[in-house]
Amino acid sequence: MPLTQMLVKSKEFGWAIPSFIIEVALAGDEAKKGNDYWCCGKCSSAIALRVGVVPKVCSKCGSEIDWVGIKTRLIKVCPTCNAQGEFGDSYCSLHTPAVRLVAKEIPL
């Protein structure tokens, strides 16, 4: 919270509280944007990336990522109802008995 910290240091407490509220709201909005999941072309492991972050190497195997050559994104879907689940989930929450989600690459 850089603006809030600056206002507190300069003893502008009247402006620090609204500034803090605005900065927390902006941070929460950024957090809602979530992650995108990609599959490394070399080690085939799933890589979770914050939206807008563009790393240069895979965090699992260390190989360089060719962003120009990437044409797909990795998601998890239910094979029964085709609902998309969160990438950390293993089962679809809409079925009894439980149905395991499967990883699927979709074109960009």
Residue, then its C-alpha position, 0 to 999 in steps of 0.5 A: m500500500p505505497l500511497t497509504q504508507m506515504l500518507v502515514k509517514s507524512k502524518e496525513f491520517g485523515w487521507a490515509i484511511p480513505s487511501f487504504i480503503i481504495e488500495v485494498a479494493l484495488a488489490g481485491d479486484e486484482a486478486k479476483k482476476g485469478n490464475d491462468y493455467w498453461c502446460c509446459g511444452k517440454c515437461s508437460s507439467a501444469i503451470a499456474l500463472r497470475v493473469g498478466v504475468v509472463p515468465k521467461v522459463c518454466s518454474k518446474c523444469g527451467s526450460e525457456i518458454d516460447w510464448v510466440g509458439i503457444k497456441t493452447r491453454l490448459i483447463k479441467v472439465c467434467p467429461t459428463c456435463n462439460a462444466q469447467g472446474e478450478f484447476g486444483d479440483s479433482y472432481c466435478s461438484l455437480h455429480t453423485p457419485a463423484v466424476r473425476l475432472v480431466a485436463k483439456e487443452i483449448p485453443l487460444 
